[in-house]
Amino acid sequence: MEIPAWLSIAFVAMIRETMSDLEQQEQKWRRWRLAGVCAAIGGPLLGMTATVTGMMNAFDRLGTTGKGDPSHLSKAIGEVLVFAFAGFVVAVPGVIGAIVAAMKLRELRATKHRD
């Protein structure tokens, strides 16, 4: 039994549409993975940069006042720790997002190779 030409053309069009949909999903998850990796790396780097510059400013203030007033130093250190914490608050969801995106990409590739 021979398959009609119109049926084979429709079948090929359906496969192409499915493949392009898979490729679009794969591209979307690649972008999410990249965003997660950037957040996971960039968040702590920015937090630590702010921490170092804040500590430099705190010790500079300590050096200019002569005596070390612990209340001023502890306030400055508290401000600095906020930036370090913010860096990690950005990093943890970034790592989780990158892992989820990598898992989705693996699923899509398995689906693509299975079909």
C-alpha positions in Angstrom: 0.0 0.0 0.0 1.4 3.3 -1.1 1.2 6.4 1.1 -0.5 9.4 -0.6 1.8 12.3 -1.3 -0.4 14.8 0.6 -0.2 12.6 3.7 3.6 12.3 3.6 3.9 16.1 3.0 1.7 16.8 6.0 3.7 14.3 8.1 7.0 16.0 7.2 5.5 19.4 8.0 4.3 18.1 11.4 7.8 16.8 12.2 9.4 20.1 11.1 7.0 22.0 13.3 7.7 19.7 16.3 11.4 20.0 15.8 11.3 23.8 15.6 9.2 23.8 18.8 11.8 21.6 20.5 14.6 23.9 19.2 12.8 27.0 20.5 12.4 25.4 23.9 16.0 24.3 24.0 17.1 27.8 23.1 14.9 29.2 25.9 16.4 26.9 28.5 19.9 27.6 27.3 19.2 31.3 28.0 17.9 30.5 31.5 20.9 28.4 32.2 23.2 31.2 31.2 21.3 33.7 33.3 21.5 31.3 36.3 25.3 30.8 35.9 25.8 34.6 35.5 23.8 35.2 38.7 25.7 32.4 40.5 29.0 33.9 39.6 28.3 37.6 39.5 26.3 37.9 42.7 29.1 36.8 45.1 31.7 38.7 43.1 29.8 41.9 43.4 29.0 41.2 47.0 32.6 40.5 47.9 33.8 43.6 45.9 31.4 45.7 48.0 32.6 44.0 51.1 36.2 44.7 50.5 35.7 48.3 49.5 33.4 48.8 52.5 35.9 47.3 54.9 38.6 49.6 53.4 36.4 52.6 54.1 35.6 51.3 57.6 39.3 51.0 58.5 40.1 54.3 56.8 37.5 55.9 59.1 39.0 54.1 62.0 42.5 55.4 61.1 41.4 59.0 60.6 39.6 59.3 64.0 42.7 58.1 65.9 40.9 56.2 68.5 38.9 53.2 67.5 35.3 53.7 68.4 33.9 50.2 68.3 30.4 51.4 67.6 31.4 53.1 64.4 33.5 50.2 63.3 30.7 47.7 64.1 28.2 49.8 62.2 30.4 49.9 59.1 31.1 46.2 59.3 27.3 45.5 59.6 26.7 47.6 56.4 29.4 45.6 54.7 27.9 42.3 55.7 24.6 43.3 54.1 26.4 43.4 50.7 28.0 40.0 51.2 24.7 38.5 52.2 23.0 40.1 49.1 25.6 38.5 46.9 24.7 35.1 48.2 21.0 35.8 48.0 21.5 36.4 44.3 23.8 33.4 43.9 21.7 30.6 45.5 18.6 31.0 43.2 21.0 31.4 40.3 22.6 28.0 41.0 19.2 26.4 41.4 18.0 28.0 38.2 21.0 26.8 36.3 20.5 23.3 37.6 16.9 23.3 36.6 17.6 24.6 33.2 20.4 22.0 32.6 17.9 19.3 33.6 15.3 20.6 31.2 17.9 20.8 28.4 18.8 17.2 29.1 15.2 16.1 28.9 14.7 18.0 25.6 17.7 16.5 24.1 16.6 13.0 25.2 13.2 13.7 23.6 14.8 14.9 20.4 17.0 11.8 20.1 14.1 9.5 21.0 12.0 10.8 18.1 
